[in-house]
Amino acid sequence: MIPEATGQRAISIRLRRWFAAPRENVFRAWTNPEALKNWWCPMGWVPGDIEIDLRVAGTYRIGMRNMESGIPVSVYGRFLEVQRPERLVYTWQWENAFQDMPETRVTVQFVERGAGTEVVLTHENLPEIGVCLRHRSGWIAAWDRMEESCLKPRS
């Protein structure tokens, strides 16, 4: 979970996390708009429009709104690879956040491990360490919410 420099200005992070859920369930939580509404937004934010065209060259937009200020923020991009339920590669661009941040790239692998799924995420082309660390903490917190809301075993 340590950020690593991959070039003079671009930084990549690689994160791994194991979930006690079948790979198809984890993949669905990652790609289904209704599931994303349950875990994507951090505290103080509410989901906005979420659209996903899950195919190569398809686009996505995940919107949210700050509860206090009402300011909308979205992340959007296009899918470069879709291998259900093993792997996703997509571009990543912010709207109304991280001004002047270049388009980045996210690769997510969903690997069957024992009775669950390991998610391996690589986020590339982050412009500087501060942005890198904010994205790292954002992914980790989002995974906590995803596990709690979508993947927790029902008793």
Secondary structure, DSSP 8 states (H G I E B T S, - for coil): ---EE-SSS-EEEEEEEEESS-HHHHHHHHH-HHHHHHHSS-TTEEEEEEEE--STT-EEEEEEEETTT--EEEEEEEEEEEETTTEEEEEEEEESSSTT---EEEEEEEEEETTEEEEEEEEEEE-SHHHHHHHHHHHHHHHHHHHHHHS----
